[in-house]
Amino acid sequence: MSEFDVIVVGGGNAALCAALSARESGASVVALERAPEDEAGGNSRFTAGAIRTVYNGLDDILELMPDLSEEERTNTDFGSYTEEQFFDDMGRVTDYRADPDLTEILIKQSFATLKWLQGKGLRFMPLYAKQAFKVDGRFKFWGGLTVEAWGGGPGLVEGLTTACRREGVEIRYGARVLSLIVDDDGVHGVRLRQDGKTSELTAKAVILACGGFEANGEMRTRYLGPGWELAPVRGTRFNTGDGIRMAMDAGASPAGNWSGCHAVAWDRNAPEFGDLAVGDGFQKHSYPFGLIINADGRRFVDEGADFRNYTYAKYGREILNQPRQFAYQLFDQKVAHLLRDEYRIRQVTKAQSDTLEGLVAQMEGVDAEQFVQTIGEYNAAVRTDIAFDPTVKDGRRTEGLAVDKTNWANTIDEPPFMAFGVTCGITFTFGGVRIDNETRVIDTDGVAIPGLYAAGELVGGLFYFNYPGGTGLMSGAVFGRVAGRTASNGGE
């Protein structure tokens, strides 16, 4: 006889949503979190808590955030983010490779899933600090990303954990799942190690929601390519691909962009793995309003190609491809007020000077002569006759450069100048296992493996090359909810 109806492997957003959903359907549920309790929560705990969802205007925002003050309602232009816009963004940034069925589920169930979480006690708030600028006295949201979990990633994990405990989900910490118990009839449980002892735990269904392989340098190098072992990990040190490996050992079909990942500009001197005391503060995401310069003193990407939401997850790879795997983000005082809070933390690699020559002298490893020449050529190419507007793609561009900047191009000429050293920080990997629309894991013959389900980072097929900001947490919540419901109902 099974000890539980459902075993959930993992302890982050996707796992805890799956556990809550299975429990809601009447199943007895245990969640096995590899990390000790003080490091629990997977990558979810390291995020800012931004969640991309469909909303059709202020009324939908007020449904999610009923405690917004009258002043916030009056002084904020929330706009809207329709299903059509979400579909367009998913298609455009993944080069139209995203699985159409999974994408439809993600988008069409996004708002309802947040309402479901709200019913579990989760709270949400506007993402003012990172996604809104003041225009004519009112905050204006841009880029389709408006909602964050109260308390960011740590608040999200805390809220989900509280809900799980309240509803009778057992959570075991320091419990590393080693393999699945599987035979010709499907999956019947897991083998795990806890407190130095190996044991077996049986269940009618197992949901894998324990992350990708971003914290495994060997797997990164094997699948992403040479040099990726050098990238610091933005989040948890426990996402080493265990769930993917054990699913494939049981016959699961690999799916998705195995050579792709979410990787961003990350402080050059950040530690090997994420630091919960700093959280996502090592990220540096205001680059659309400045320039990115490599060790050769040259620009190498169009910093203003699109809103940050749609370029940041792929530009980390571009930085890793530069000489010595670093770059500097450069700003002058015209845009200093637009820089996000992460530029003001104590643990920052920063240079500042009243002259460009004095600045580059502090930018370790950068060709000084070429740097000054690059800025001069850039300044001369800026279309200063076009108005600057940070809330829209303003078309203020350069003309005639080898790499033109297509929006938000301001001259760099108002001191003091600031430069921030960055490298590539890896967030999560895009390759994973194949699932169907009910999150059943599919084997290499195209058949569902009885008793095995998956959600979160280790699902392949959604993200290719890039992703729209805030979609990871939304995906984990949507497919975690589906997985819990399906697993508790015997796969139906």
PyMOL commands that set and color helices and strands:
alter all, ss='L'
color gray80, all
select helices_A, chain A and resi 13-24+37-39+42-46+58-64+70-74+83-93+100-108+110-119+128-131+152-166+217-223+228-230+242-249+279-282+287-289+308-310+312-320+323-325+336-338+341-344+356-362+368-381+456-458+471-488
alter helices_A, ss='H'
color red, helices_A
select strands_A, chain A and resi 4-9+29-33+50-51+76-77+124-126+132-135+138-141+147-149+170-173+175-183+186-194+197-208+254-255+261-267+291-294+327-331+350-353+417-429+432-433+440-442+448-454
alter strands_A, ss='S'
color yellow, strands_A
deselect
rebuild
show_as cartoon
